Structures are given as structure tokens and as C-alpha cells.
Amino acid sequence: MNPKIYGGALALGLTLAAATTSTVTTSAAAADTGDAAVVAADTGDAAVVAALDSVAKPLASTSPAAGLHDLDAFGAMVAGAQVVGVGEATHSTAEFYTLNHRLFRYLVTEKGFTTFARELSWSTGVRLNDYVLNGKGDPRRIMHDEVKGPYDLFDNREFLNLITWMRSYNATHDKKVQFMGADLLYPGDVLFDKVLAYVKEHHPDLLPEFTKLYEGLRPTTPNAGEYMGIALSQPLETRKENARRATEALKLLQQQKAGGDDHQWAVQHARALSQTFTDFAFDQATAEGRRQAQVYRDTALADNIVWWNRKTGHKIQVSGLNAHISYTPIDTMFVPAPMGGVLRERLGRRFVTVGTSFDQGGYNFTIDKGECPEGAVPAERPLTCKGSIGAAGDDYNEYVLDQVRHRDFILDTRTAPQAARTWLAQSRPTRLIGGGFWSPEQATKVAIGKSFDVLIHLHKVKAATLLP
């Protein structure tokens, strides 16, 4: 895949090989994924570690099948939240998917949460939710079609296991859980079908106008990655005209003011279509156009989550890259205005954000062509590789975090002792890997305490199992 054809999609933290948001250790041990001996902290770090030790809560497991008792401390940290954002330090590490799954099970059973939202297109969410609620469709087929392009690394066994668990849960519980795609990068057929079916039933006289407005906008391939490449290769004026038509259809539907449940959902589906084509219409050949597209996308992510929360009343767990979940911009090039910051503005303390970090381990990444770079090995599908990172260098946040006495732990950054909060407020290198291979020259600096309410640190991780 050529990352250039994805324009803003890549410039928004969903990176392919040539556009990575990776941050890596500068240590010579970077390629070593074995358990490293704990290095004694220097005098200053020792005080910080002691402060972190005093409040860090052990995380017994990242396995979804594990008991949930150790997560009671996490429950207290997110008490009162309507929306909990759970970040991932890489887009394709197994433990970040299984951890999200385990946290969702806890929030469902102990805190009344009922929606899992993901950094995936709205249309993908509609299709997966139909499976989760009604058993309709094949989630593996849906993921094969739509979890592609900038989402390609999400198409893994660990994520599929969450979807199938949600379906199994609904089969035995009256209070159902639901799946939501909060993103905007692919306008699947299902959205056009739902909007036009609503118009046909309730406003048949307007059907010819809606049909004309949507003419030529449907995807020409079920593969989301291929579609985005085609759509973003169109001339800018064509993309602007597509955005105008999709937005005109949204406004026309809003003007009908039916007010019922069916109308509200139809309007949201039309809004999702408008969001996609509006995002494509920015001039991403320019730095300013890319920045505008990036800001627009994270705002749309937040808008969709807030809409779902208010429409359904559901408490929502949101999953995405740390850069999107953060309150503050920690990847200023690709995510200059994070969804997390927008959600805090919209929801206040009803939103809590959880960042993740790791000391060493594996992840998947994509390449344009050819062989995997030195130090990496082929993954389960073409044009993907497995990389590994060793213990963090002493200038990284992870270096100090990994000296806390618990192998894996949960930390409330808001209530830590002063010595820890002072350390957490300082910006320093922290690993953040989107879809590309890490580069030693790139370093994302993060002030953990300014970016996240809660941090979950893992000592060692492994690459997710990609589905062929």
C-alpha cells in the first residue's frame, strides 16, 4: 500500500509504514525482548519510584478470562464516568486488545457499561453491532472487508475474540451490550441503504432527490483500504463536490423534523456519510489542509461518541491509540487536537481517560513493499512484519515506570503523591507506535499526568495475532 494515497487517514495516527508515529528506546538493547534485570534507579528516580510504589495497584492479568477482583481499584478510579477512554501504546500488540476486553467485561458487570466503541468507521460499527445484537452476518467477513487500509492492523484474533464474546454475552443476558464504530474513514454501503430506506418509507417524495445526491458516492469495492485509495486519488474539486452533496443530504433529512427514534438514527447515519466526505475534501497536499483534516477527524470521533451516549444513555468504553485518547496533543504532527481533549470539553468529569505503556516486547507493522526491515520478521499476512523493542532507555518514562515493584500495574495520576505528580507532569520520551516500523530518530514526548487520568503499565508484551 502506498501511504500517500491515504492522505489525512495516515496523518491522523493510523499510520502505515512510511508514516509512523513510533517512539523507541535509544538504548543499544532495543532489539532484546527478553526479561531484563531491573536496573537500580538513580537517587532522584528512587524517590519517584517510591512515590509511585505507594499508590500503584497490581494488575493480576491482561487475560479476558481472568477473575476481575483486582480491577476494583480501577473501578474506583473511573467511578462516575459515563465515557472511559482506554488507549493503546501500539496499534497491534496483543495485550492492549486483551486488556481492553478485560476492562470492558469489568465495566459491564460491575459498572453498568453497555457499549464498546473503537477507532473504526461508523459503517463498520453498524455491521458489527448487528452481529453483536442479532447474530446477523459473519464478524470475520466484516473485518476482512472493512477493517482494512489504515485499520488493517486491527484485523486480529484478539479483537475478534472481543466481538464474539459480546455476542455470547448477549445470548445469555437481557441487558445487551453494543458495539460502536466512532470513526469516519469508510462510508460503507449499509449507511446509504439505511438512509434511503428511511426516506422511502417516511418521505417517498424525496427519494429521487436523495438518490441523486448520493449517486456515485457508494464504495466501488467492499475493501475499505482499496476504496480510500480510490476516493483520495480523485481531484480535490471532485472531493469537495462529493462533500457538498453528502452534507446537503444530511441537511435535507434534518429539515424533516420527524423527531422519532428512526429519524434520529437515519440522521446520524447521514451525518456519518457527511463526515467521511468532508474529511476527504480537505486539501491534504498541503500542511495546513492535513492539519485541518486531522482536527476535523478527532472532533468527529468525539461528536459521535457524545451523540451515542446522549441518544442511548449507554456508558461507553472507547478504545484507540494513546494519541487520540490523550487530553493533550502528544503526537502534534498526526493528532494535533485529540479526541480525549474534545470529550473532556463536552463531558467534563464524566469522561476519564486511561493511557497505557510498556517496557519491552512486540508489535506488528505494515510495509509498502519488499522485505521486512532488519530486526523484524514477517507476520501472518503479506506486507506486515513483527517488530520488537527492548527495555526502555533511562530518558524514557517507561524506564522509571518499570521499576515499580508490580510487574504490571494501574496508577491514578490525579491522586499520586507530590513527588510522583511532579515527575508525571514532566514531558519525556514515551513509546507510541501507530502502524509503522519504529524509528530511533523519532521520539514522542509525553507528560503522563497532563495526558491521562489513569495509566496502566505492562512490563512485557507481544505482537497481536493478525488474521490472514
QUIRAKA-V91549 format. One record per residue. N is the residue number from 0. RES is the residue in three letters. SS is DSSP state (A for helix, B for strand, O for the rest). PSI is psi in whole degrees, 0 to 359 (NA if undefined). D_FIRST is the distance of its C-alpha to the first C-alpha in Angstrom with 2 decimals. Layout:
n:N res:RES ss:SS psi:PSI d_first:D_FIRST
n:N res:RES ss:SS psi:PSI d_first:D_FIRST
This chain:
n:0 res:MET ss:O psi:139 d_first:0.00
n:1 res:ASN ss:O psi:115 d_first:3.76
n:2 res:PRO ss:A psi:339 d_first:6.10
n:3 res:LYS ss:A psi:329 d_first:8.78
n:4 res:ILE ss:A psi:346 d_first:8.40
n:5 res:TYR ss:A psi:355 d_first:9.24
n:6 res:GLY ss:A psi:239 d_first:12.37
n:7 res:GLY ss:A psi:334 d_first:14.94
n:8 res:ALA ss:A psi:319 d_first:13.06
n:9 res:LEU ss:A psi:329 d_first:11.69
n:10 res:ALA ss:A psi:12 d_first:15.05
n:11 res:LEU ss:A psi:26 d_first:16.78
n:12 res:GLY ss:O psi:354 d_first:16.37
n:13 res:LEU ss:O psi:65 d_first:13.41
n:14 res:THR ss:O psi:146 d_first:11.40
n:15 res:LEU ss:O psi:196 d_first:8.18
n:16 res:ALA ss:O psi:317 d_first:8.81
n:17 res:ALA ss:O psi:355 d_first:10.00
n:18 res:ALA ss:O psi:69 d_first:11.87
n:19 res:THR ss:O psi:147 d_first:14.01
n:20 res:THR ss:O psi:26 d_first:17.33
n:21 res:SER ss:O psi:149 d_first:18.68
n:22 res:THR ss:O psi:133 d_first:22.34
n:23 res:VAL ss:O psi:165 d_first:23.95
n:24 res:THR ss:O psi:146 d_first:27.36
n:25 res:THR ss:O psi:5 d_first:28.79
n:26 res:SER ss:O psi:146 d_first:31.01
n:27 res:ALA ss:O psi:345 d_first:31.15
n:28 res:ALA ss:O psi:15 d_first:31.00
n:29 res:ALA ss:O psi:331 d_first:27.41
n:30 res:ALA ss:O psi:356 d_first:26.31
n:31 res:ASP ss:O psi:116 d_first:29.28
n:32 res:THR ss:O psi:10 d_first:28.69
n:33 res:GLY ss:O psi:165 d_first:32.28
n:34 res:ASP ss:O psi:118 d_first:34.86
n:35 res:ALA ss:O psi:147 d_first:36.14
n:36 res:ALA ss:O psi:140 d_first:39.78
n:37 res:VAL ss:O psi:126 d_first:40.39
n:38 res:VAL ss:O psi:133 d_first:41.18
n:39 res:ALA ss:O psi:135 d_first:44.22
n:40 res:ALA ss:O psi:153 d_first:43.59
n:41 res:ASP ss:O psi:179 d_first:45.42
n:42 res:THR ss:A psi:315 d_first:48.32
n:43 res:GLY ss:A psi:316 d_first:46.42
n:44 res:ASP ss:A psi:327 d_first:43.61
n:45 res:ALA ss:A psi:320 d_first:46.28
n:46 res:ALA ss:A psi:321 d_first:47.72
n:47 res:VAL ss:A psi:314 d_first:44.36
n:48 res:VAL ss:A psi:319 d_first:43.63
n:49 res:ALA ss:A psi:320 d_first:47.11
n:50 res:ALA ss:A psi:318 d_first:46.50
n:51 res:LEU ss:A psi:319 d_first:43.19
n:52 res:ASP ss:A psi:325 d_first:44.92
n:53 res:SER ss:A psi:341 d_first:47.58
n:54 res:VAL ss:A psi:347 d_first:45.31
n:55 res:ALA ss:O psi:135 d_first:42.23
n:56 res:LYS ss:B psi:130 d_first:42.27
n:57 res:PRO ss:B psi:140 d_first:41.14
n:58 res:LEU ss:O psi:114 d_first:38.22
n:59 res:ALA ss:O psi:328 d_first:39.32
n:60 res:SER ss:O psi:157 d_first:36.05
n:61 res:THR ss:O psi:2 d_first:32.49
n:62 res:SER ss:O psi:130 d_first:33.00
n:63 res:PRO ss:O psi:334 d_first:33.23
n:64 res:ALA ss:O psi:352 d_first:36.18
n:65 res:ALA ss:O psi:158 d_first:38.21
n:66 res:GLY ss:O psi:164 d_first:41.22
n:67 res:LEU ss:O psi:1 d_first:40.90
n:68 res:HIS ss:A psi:322 d_first:44.06
n:69 res:ASP ss:A psi:348 d_first:42.46
n:70 res:LEU ss:A psi:2 d_first:40.40
n:71 res:ASP ss:A psi:324 d_first:43.59
n:72 res:ALA ss:A psi:319 d_first:43.20
n:73 res:PHE ss:A psi:318 d_first:39.74
n:74 res:GLY ss:A psi:321 d_first:41.38
n:75 res:ALA ss:A psi:326 d_first:43.94
n:76 res:MET ss:A psi:330 d_first:41.34
n:77 res:VAL ss:O psi:13 d_first:39.63
n:78 res:ALA ss:O psi:135 d_first:42.91
n:79 res:GLY ss:O psi:352 d_first:43.24
n:80 res:ALA ss:O psi:140 d_first:39.53
n:81 res:GLN ss:O psi:331 d_first:38.22
n:82 res:VAL ss:B psi:128 d_first:34.58
n:83 res:VAL ss:B psi:119 d_first:33.31
n:84 res:GLY ss:B psi:128 d_first:29.89
n:85 res:VAL ss:B psi:114 d_first:28.63
n:86 res:GLY ss:B psi:172 d_first:25.88
n:87 res:GLU ss:B psi:136 d_first:23.65
n:88 res:ALA ss:O psi:339 d_first:23.22
n:89 res:THR ss:B psi:158 d_first:19.84
n:90 res:HIS ss:O psi:352 d_first:17.40
n:91 res:SER ss:O psi:54 d_first:17.59
n:92 res:THR ss:B psi:133 d_first:21.14
n:93 res:ALA ss:A psi:313 d_first:23.48
n:94 res:GLU ss:A psi:332 d_first:26.53
n:95 res:PHE ss:A psi:331 d_first:25.15
n:96 res:TYR ss:A psi:314 d_first:24.51
n:97 res:THR ss:A psi:327 d_first:27.84
n:98 res:LEU ss:A psi:314 d_first:29.63
n:99 res:ASN ss:A psi:318 d_first:28.49
n:100 res:HIS ss:A psi:312 d_first:29.69
n:101 res:ARG ss:A psi:317 d_first:32.99
n:102 res:LEU ss:A psi:322 d_first:33.62
n:103 res:PHE ss:A psi:318 d_first:33.07
n:104 res:ARG ss:A psi:318 d_first:35.58
n:105 res:TYR ss:A psi:312 d_first:38.00
n:106 res:LEU ss:A psi:328 d_first:37.61
n:107 res:VAL ss:A psi:311 d_first:38.07
n:108 res:THR ss:A psi:330 d_first:41.15
n:109 res:GLU ss:A psi:338 d_first:42.78
n:110 res:LYS ss:A psi:5 d_first:41.77
n:111 res:GLY ss:O psi:21 d_first:41.28
n:112 res:PHE ss:O psi:147 d_first:37.56
n:113 res:THR ss:O psi:359 d_first:36.13
n:114 res:THR ss:B psi:134 d_first:32.54
n:115 res:PHE ss:B psi:121 d_first:29.37
n:116 res:ALA ss:B psi:147 d_first:26.74
n:117 res:ARG ss:B psi:154 d_first:23.13
n:118 res:GLU ss:B psi:69 d_first:20.33
n:119 res:LEU ss:B psi:157 d_first:19.00
n:120 res:SER ss:B psi:150 d_first:19.39
n:121 res:TRP ss:A psi:317 d_first:22.98
n:122 res:SER ss:A psi:322 d_first:22.41
n:123 res:THR ss:A psi:318 d_first:20.93
n:124 res:GLY ss:A psi:320 d_first:24.02
n:125 res:VAL ss:A psi:315 d_first:26.32
n:126 res:ARG ss:A psi:315 d_first:25.22
n:127 res:LEU ss:A psi:326 d_first:25.36
n:128 res:ASN ss:A psi:327 d_first:28.68
n:129 res:ASP ss:A psi:325 d_first:30.12
n:130 res:TYR ss:A psi:313 d_first:29.55
n:131 res:VAL ss:A psi:319 d_first:30.96
n:132 res:LEU ss:A psi:318 d_first:33.98
n:133 res:ASN ss:A psi:356 d_first:34.69
n:134 res:GLY ss:O psi:16 d_first:32.89
n:135 res:LYS ss:O psi:131 d_first:31.13
n:136 res:GLY ss:O psi:175 d_first:27.90
n:137 res:ASP ss:O psi:114 d_first:25.92
n:138 res:PRO ss:A psi:328 d_first:24.01
n:139 res:ARG ss:A psi:321 d_first:21.84
n:140 res:ARG ss:A psi:318 d_first:20.92
n:141 res:ILE ss:A psi:315 d_first:20.37
n:142 res:MET ss:A psi:322 d_first:18.05
n:143 res:HIS ss:A psi:323 d_first:16.13
n:144 res:ASP ss:A psi:306 d_first:15.73
n:145 res:GLU ss:A psi:340 d_first:15.55
n:146 res:VAL ss:O psi:67 d_first:14.58
n:147 res:LYS ss:O psi:179 d_first:10.84
n:148 res:GLY ss:A psi:232 d_first:8.07
n:149 res:PRO ss:A psi:347 d_first:9.87
n:150 res:TYR ss:A psi:5 d_first:12.50
n:151 res:ASP ss:A psi:321 d_first:10.85
n:152 res:LEU ss:A psi:347 d_first:13.16
n:153 res:PHE ss:A psi:345 d_first:16.11
n:154 res:ASP ss:O psi:75 d_first:16.04
n:155 res:ASN ss:B psi:165 d_first:18.60
n:156 res:ARG ss:A psi:320 d_first:22.16
n:157 res:GLU ss:A psi:320 d_first:23.89
n:158 res:PHE ss:A psi:318 d_first:22.68
n:159 res:LEU ss:A psi:323 d_first:23.55
n:160 res:ASN ss:A psi:324 d_first:26.94
n:161 res:LEU ss:A psi:314 d_first:27.65
n:162 res:ILE ss:A psi:315 d_first:27.07
n:163 res:THR ss:A psi:328 d_first:29.33
n:164 res:TRP ss:A psi:318 d_first:31.91
n:165 res:MET ss:A psi:319 d_first:32.11
n:166 res:ARG ss:A psi:316 d_first:32.89
n:167 res:SER ss:A psi:320 d_first:35.49
n:168 res:TYR ss:A psi:315 d_first:37.02
n:169 res:ASN ss:A psi:332 d_first:37.49
n:170 res:ALA ss:A psi:343 d_first:39.18
n:171 res:THR ss:A psi:8 d_first:41.95
n:172 res:HIS ss:O psi:142 d_first:42.32
n:173 res:ASP ss:O psi:321 d_first:43.73
n:174 res:LYS ss:O psi:111 d_first:41.87
n:175 res:LYS ss:O psi:149 d_first:38.28
n:176 res:VAL ss:O psi:155 d_first:35.09
n:177 res:GLN ss:B psi:159 d_first:32.16
n:178 res:PHE ss:B psi:138 d_first:28.42
n:179 res:MET ss:B psi:132 d_first:26.93
n:180 res:GLY ss:B psi:117 d_first:23.45
n:181 res:ALA ss:B psi:354 d_first:24.12
n:182 res:ASP ss:B psi:185 d_first:20.90
n:183 res:LEU ss:O psi:10 d_first:19.88
n:184 res:LEU ss:O psi:349 d_first:16.19
n:185 res:TYR ss:O psi:122 d_first:16.54
n:186 res:PRO ss:O psi:81 d_first:19.75
n:187 res:GLY ss:O psi:157 d_first:20.39
n:188 res:ASP ss:A psi:324 d_first:23.04
n:189 res:VAL ss:A psi:329 d_first:25.50
n:190 res:LEU ss:A psi:315 d_first:26.14
n:191 res:PHE ss:A psi:317 d_first:27.10
n:192 res:ASP ss:A psi:316 d_first:29.23
n:193 res:LYS ss:A psi:318 d_first:31.06
n:194 res:VAL ss:A psi:313 d_first:31.84
n:195 res:LEU ss:A psi:326 d_first:33.05
n:196 res:ALA ss:A psi:320 d_first:35.06
n:197 res:TYR ss:A psi:313 d_first:36.78
n:198 res:VAL ss:A psi:318 d_first:37.62
n:199 res:LYS ss:A psi:321 d_first:38.93
n:200 res:GLU ss:A psi:319 d_first:41.21
n:201 res:HIS ss:A psi:336 d_first:42.48
n:202 res:HIS ss:O psi:61 d_first:42.15
n:203 res:PRO ss:A psi:333 d_first:42.04
n:204 res:ASP ss:A psi:339 d_first:43.28
n:205 res:LEU ss:A psi:355 d_first:40.06
n:206 res:LEU ss:A psi:316 d_first:37.74
n:207 res:PRO ss:A psi:323 d_first:37.50
n:208 res:GLU ss:A psi:317 d_first:36.57
n:209 res:PHE ss:A psi:320 d_first:33.81
n:210 res:THR ss:A psi:319 d_first:32.50
n:211 res:LYS ss:A psi:319 d_first:32.41
n:212 res:LEU ss:A psi:325 d_first:30.74
n:213 res:TYR ss:A psi:357 d_first:27.88
n:214 res:GLU ss:O psi:127 d_first:27.63
n:215 res:GLY ss:O psi:359 d_first:24.15
n:216 res:LEU ss:O psi:342 d_first:22.54
n:217 res:ARG ss:O psi:148 d_first:21.75
n:218 res:PRO ss:O psi:141 d_first:18.22
n:219 res:THR ss:O psi:359 d_first:17.86
n:220 res:THR ss:O psi:144 d_first:15.79
n:221 res:PRO ss:O psi:345 d_first:16.48
n:222 res:ASN ss:O psi:115 d_first:12.86
n:223 res:ALA ss:A psi:322 d_first:12.44
n:224 res:GLY ss:A psi:314 d_first:8.69
n:225 res:GLU ss:A psi:317 d_first:9.04
n:226 res:TYR ss:A psi:315 d_first:12.19
n:227 res:MET ss:A psi:324 d_first:11.18
n:228 res:GLY ss:A psi:316 d_first:8.89
n:229 res:ILE ss:A psi:312 d_first:12.07
n:230 res:ALA ss:A psi:317 d_first:14.48
n:231 res:LEU ss:A psi:351 d_first:13.41
n:232 res:SER ss:O psi:353 d_first:13.34
n:233 res:GLN ss:O psi:154 d_first:16.98
n:234 res:PRO ss:O psi:150 d_first:19.79
n:235 res:LEU ss:A psi:319 d_first:21.08
n:236 res:GLU ss:A psi:324 d_first:24.38
n:237 res:THR ss:A psi:316 d_first:22.91
n:238 res:ARG ss:A psi:322 d_first:21.13
n:239 res:LYS ss:A psi:321 d_first:24.47
n:240 res:GLU ss:A psi:321 d_first:26.37
n:241 res:ASN ss:A psi:318 d_first:24.24
n:242 res:ALA ss:A psi:321 d_first:24.97
n:243 res:ARG ss:A psi:316 d_first:28.61
n:244 res:ARG ss:A psi:317 d_first:28.99
n:245 res:ALA ss:A psi:322 d_first:27.44
n:246 res:THR ss:A psi:325 d_first:29.67
n:247 res:GLU ss:A psi:321 d_first:32.66
n:248 res:ALA ss:A psi:318 d_first:32.31
n:249 res:LEU ss:A psi:311 d_first:32.33
n:250 res:LYS ss:A psi:321 d_first:35.41
n:251 res:LEU ss:A psi:320 d_first:37.17
n:252 res:LEU ss:A psi:320 d_first:36.77
n:253 res:GLN ss:A psi:325 d_first:38.00
n:254 res:GLN ss:O psi:343 d_first:41.05
n:255 res:GLN ss:O psi:337 d_first:42.25
n:256 res:LYS ss:O psi:41 d_first:43.36
n:257 res:ALA ss:O psi:323 d_first:43.91
n:258 res:GLY ss:O psi:345 d_first:43.51
n:259 res:GLY ss:O psi:175 d_first:43.21
n:260 res:ASP ss:A psi:316 d_first:40.66
n:261 res:ASP ss:A psi:319 d_first:38.87
n:262 res:HIS ss:A psi:317 d_first:38.71
n:263 res:GLN ss:A psi:319 d_first:37.30
n:264 res:TRP ss:A psi:320 d_first:34.44
n:265 res:ALA ss:A psi:319 d_first:33.75
n:266 res:VAL ss:A psi:318 d_first:33.70
n:267 res:GLN ss:A psi:321 d_first:31.22
n:268 res:HIS ss:A psi:319 d_first:28.86
n:269 res:ALA ss:A psi:324 d_first:29.30
n:270 res:ARG ss:A psi:319 d_first:28.75
n:271 res:ALA ss:A psi:320 d_first:25.39
n:272 res:LEU ss:A psi:316 d_first:24.35
n:273 res:SER ss:A psi:320 d_first:25.80
n:274 res:GLN ss:A psi:315 d_first:23.93
n:275 res:THR ss:A psi:309 d_first:20.48
n:276 res:PHE ss:A psi:333 d_first:21.32
n:277 res:THR ss:A psi:318 d_first:23.16
n:278 res:ASP ss:A psi:320 d_first:20.25
n:279 res:PHE ss:A psi:340 d_first:18.13
n:280 res:ALA ss:O psi:355 d_first:21.19
n:281 res:PHE ss:O psi:148 d_first:21.32
n:282 res:ASP ss:O psi:86 d_first:20.79
n:283 res:GLN ss:O psi:6 d_first:17.78
n:284 res:ALA ss:O psi:349 d_first:18.09
n:285 res:THR ss:O psi:154 d_first:21.08
n:286 res:ALA ss:A psi:320 d_first:21.73
n:287 res:GLU ss:A psi:322 d_first:24.25
n:288 res:GLY ss:A psi:320 d_first:22.11
n:289 res:ARG ss:A psi:319 d_first:19.44
n:290 res:ARG ss:A psi:317 d_first:22.37
n:291 res:GLN ss:A psi:319 d_first:23.87
n:292 res:ALA ss:A psi:321 d_first:20.79
n:293 res:GLN ss:A psi:315 d_first:20.64
n:294 res:VAL ss:A psi:317 d_first:24.35
n:295 res:TYR ss:A psi:317 d_first:24.27
n:296 res:ARG ss:A psi:312 d_first:21.74
n:297 res:ASP ss:A psi:328 d_first:23.80
n:298 res:THR ss:A psi:319 d_first:26.95
n:299 res:ALA ss:A psi:319 d_first:25.73
n:300 res:LEU ss:A psi:312 d_first:24.92
n:301 res:ALA ss:A psi:317 d_first:28.48
n:302 res:ASP ss:A psi:315 d_first:29.98
n:303 res:ASN ss:A psi:322 d_first:28.72
n:304 res:ILE ss:A psi:315 d_first:30.01
n:305 res:VAL ss:A psi:318 d_first:33.34
n:306 res:TRP ss:A psi:312 d_first:33.68
n:307 res:TRP ss:A psi:316 d_first:33.20
n:308 res:ASN ss:A psi:315 d_first:35.65
n:309 res:ARG ss:A psi:325 d_first:38.25
n:310 res:LYS ss:A psi:315 d_first:37.85
n:311 res:THR ss:A psi:338 d_first:38.01
n:312 res:GLY ss:O psi:5 d_first:39.87
n:313 res:HIS ss:O psi:145 d_first:37.53
n:314 res:LYS ss:O psi:140 d_first:36.92
n:315 res:ILE ss:B psi:135 d_first:33.19
n:316 res:GLN ss:B psi:126 d_first:31.14
n:317 res:VAL ss:B psi:130 d_first:27.85
n:318 res:SER ss:B psi:136 d_first:24.98
n:319 res:GLY ss:B psi:176 d_first:22.19
n:320 res:LEU ss:B psi:145 d_first:21.12
n:321 res:ASN ss:A psi:323 d_first:24.27
n:322 res:ALA ss:A psi:328 d_first:23.25
n:323 res:HIS ss:A psi:327 d_first:23.51
n:324 res:ILE ss:A psi:335 d_first:26.64
n:325 res:SER ss:O psi:151 d_first:28.48
n:326 res:TYR ss:O psi:322 d_first:31.37
n:327 res:THR ss:O psi:154 d_first:30.63
n:328 res:PRO ss:O psi:114 d_first:27.53
n:329 res:ILE ss:O psi:350 d_first:26.43
n:330 res:ASP ss:B psi:82 d_first:23.03
n:331 res:THR ss:O psi:338 d_first:24.30
n:332 res:MET ss:O psi:315 d_first:21.16
n:333 res:PHE ss:O psi:335 d_first:18.88
n:334 res:VAL ss:B psi:76 d_first:21.69
n:335 res:PRO ss:O psi:343 d_first:24.79
n:336 res:ALA ss:O psi:81 d_first:26.74
n:337 res:PRO ss:O psi:148 d_first:26.10
n:338 res:MET ss:A psi:321 d_first:26.79
n:339 res:GLY ss:A psi:319 d_first:29.40
n:340 res:GLY ss:A psi:322 d_first:31.43
n:341 res:VAL ss:A psi:319 d_first:31.43
n:342 res:LEU ss:A psi:324 d_first:32.53
n:343 res:ARG ss:A psi:320 d_first:35.32
n:344 res:GLU ss:A psi:320 d_first:36.51
n:345 res:ARG ss:A psi:322 d_first:36.55
n:346 res:LEU ss:A psi:348 d_first:37.89
n:347 res:GLY ss:A psi:223 d_first:39.72
n:348 res:ARG ss:A psi:357 d_first:40.77
n:349 res:ARG ss:A psi:353 d_first:39.64
n:350 res:PHE ss:B psi:131 d_first:36.17
n:351 res:VAL ss:B psi:136 d_first:35.69
n:352 res:THR ss:B psi:139 d_first:32.58
n:353 res:VAL ss:B psi:117 d_first:31.82
n:354 res:GLY ss:B psi:163 d_first:29.64
n:355 res:THR ss:B psi:155 d_first:28.66
n:356 res:SER ss:B psi:165 d_first:28.57
n:357 res:PHE ss:B psi:154 d_first:28.64
n:358 res:ASP ss:B psi:320 d_first:30.14
n:359 res:GLN ss:B psi:156 d_first:28.20
n:360 res:GLY ss:B psi:200 d_first:25.84
n:361 res:GLY ss:B psi:164 d_first:22.37
n:362 res:TYR ss:B psi:161 d_first:19.03
n:363 res:ASN ss:B psi:154 d_first:15.52
n:364 res:PHE ss:B psi:164 d_first:12.40
n:365 res:THR ss:B psi:155 d_first:8.69
n:366 res:ILE ss:O psi:158 d_first:7.52
n:367 res:ASP ss:O psi:311 d_first:5.06
n:368 res:LYS ss:O psi:174 d_first:7.51
n:369 res:GLY ss:O psi:206 d_first:11.24
n:370 res:GLU ss:O psi:164 d_first:13.60
n:371 res:CYS ss:O psi:146 d_first:14.21
n:372 res:PRO ss:O psi:165 d_first:16.10
n:373 res:GLU ss:O psi:135 d_first:19.87
n:374 res:GLY ss:O psi:356 d_first:21.35
n:375 res:ALA ss:O psi:162 d_first:18.58
n:376 res:VAL ss:B psi:157 d_first:18.41
n:377 res:PRO ss:B psi:143 d_first:16.04
n:378 res:ALA ss:O psi:196 d_first:15.88
n:379 res:GLU ss:O psi:349 d_first:16.56
n:380 res:ARG ss:O psi:163 d_first:13.28
n:381 res:PRO ss:O psi:149 d_first:10.72
n:382 res:LEU ss:O psi:26 d_first:8.27
n:383 res:THR ss:B psi:149 d_first:10.68
n:384 res:CYS ss:B psi:162 d_first:13.82
n:385 res:LYS ss:B psi:127 d_first:17.19
n:386 res:GLY ss:B psi:165 d_first:18.75
n:387 res:SER ss:B psi:152 d_first:22.36
n:388 res:ILE ss:B psi:135 d_first:24.53
n:389 res:GLY ss:O psi:188 d_first:28.27
n:390 res:ALA ss:O psi:145 d_first:31.09
n:391 res:ALA ss:O psi:146 d_first:30.82
n:392 res:GLY ss:O psi:163 d_first:32.57
n:393 res:ASP ss:O psi:357 d_first:35.82
n:394 res:ASP ss:O psi:2 d_first:34.49
n:395 res:TYR ss:B psi:151 d_first:32.13
n:396 res:ASN ss:A psi:320 d_first:33.17
n:397 res:GLU ss:A psi:332 d_first:32.26
n:398 res:TYR ss:A psi:312 d_first:34.84
n:399 res:VAL ss:A psi:317 d_first:37.69
n:400 res:LEU ss:A psi:323 d_first:36.39
n:401 res:ASP ss:O psi:355 d_first:36.20
n:402 res:GLN ss:O psi:354 d_first:39.90
n:403 res:VAL ss:O psi:145 d_first:41.04
n:404 res:ARG ss:O psi:336 d_first:43.13
n:405 res:HIS ss:O psi:136 d_first:40.99
n:406 res:ARG ss:O psi:311 d_first:38.02
n:407 res:ASP ss:O psi:141 d_first:36.08
n:408 res:PHE ss:B psi:166 d_first:37.56
n:409 res:ILE ss:B psi:135 d_first:37.54
n:410 res:LEU ss:B psi:128 d_first:38.87
n:411 res:ASP ss:B psi:110 d_first:40.09
n:412 res:THR ss:O psi:341 d_first:39.51
n:413 res:ARG ss:O psi:336 d_first:42.03
n:414 res:THR ss:O psi:11 d_first:45.00
n:415 res:ALA ss:O psi:156 d_first:44.57
n:416 res:PRO ss:O psi:161 d_first:47.51
n:417 res:GLN ss:A psi:318 d_first:47.74
n:418 res:ALA ss:A psi:320 d_first:46.71
n:419 res:ALA ss:A psi:317 d_first:43.49
n:420 res:ARG ss:A psi:324 d_first:42.83
n:421 res:THR ss:A psi:316 d_first:43.38
n:422 res:TRP ss:A psi:318 d_first:40.85
n:423 res:LEU ss:A psi:336 d_first:38.33
n:424 res:ALA ss:O psi:351 d_first:38.74
n:425 res:GLN ss:O psi:139 d_first:37.64
n:426 res:SER ss:O psi:129 d_first:34.12
n:427 res:ARG ss:B psi:165 d_first:32.64
n:428 res:PRO ss:B psi:140 d_first:29.37
n:429 res:THR ss:B psi:141 d_first:27.76
n:430 res:ARG ss:O psi:131 d_first:24.59
n:431 res:LEU ss:O psi:112 d_first:21.81
n:432 res:ILE ss:B psi:118 d_first:18.35
n:433 res:GLY ss:O psi:254 d_first:15.54
n:434 res:GLY ss:O psi:4 d_first:12.17
n:435 res:GLY ss:O psi:176 d_first:12.13
n:436 res:PHE ss:O psi:141 d_first:14.51
n:437 res:TRP ss:O psi:150 d_first:17.94
n:438 res:SER ss:O psi:123 d_first:19.42
n:439 res:PRO ss:O psi:338 d_first:23.21
n:440 res:GLU ss:O psi:342 d_first:23.48
n:441 res:GLN ss:O psi:137 d_first:22.29
n:442 res:ALA ss:O psi:121 d_first:24.79
n:443 res:THR ss:B psi:120 d_first:25.01
n:444 res:LYS ss:B psi:133 d_first:28.71
n:445 res:VAL ss:B psi:131 d_first:30.10
n:446 res:ALA ss:O psi:99 d_first:33.67
n:447 res:ILE ss:A psi:315 d_first:33.57
n:448 res:GLY ss:A psi:336 d_first:36.77
n:449 res:LYS ss:A psi:342 d_first:35.66
n:450 res:SER ss:A psi:329 d_first:32.31
n:451 res:PHE ss:O psi:143 d_first:33.29
n:452 res:ASP ss:O psi:325 d_first:36.50
n:453 res:VAL ss:B psi:144 d_first:35.82
n:454 res:LEU ss:B psi:135 d_first:33.91
n:455 res:ILE ss:B psi:118 d_first:33.11
n:456 res:HIS ss:B psi:133 d_first:32.70
n:457 res:LEU ss:B psi:138 d_first:31.67
n:458 res:HIS ss:B psi:309 d_first:32.69
n:459 res:LYS ss:B psi:138 d_first:30.19
n:460 res:VAL ss:B psi:172 d_first:27.03
n:461 res:LYS ss:O psi:162 d_first:24.56
n:462 res:ALA ss:B psi:146 d_first:20.94
n:463 res:ALA ss:O psi:160 d_first:20.47
n:464 res:THR ss:O psi:102 d_first:20.40
n:465 res:LEU ss:B psi:143 d_first:17.07
n:466 res:LEU ss:O psi:135 d_first:17.73
n:467 res:PRO ss:O psi:NA d_first:16.44
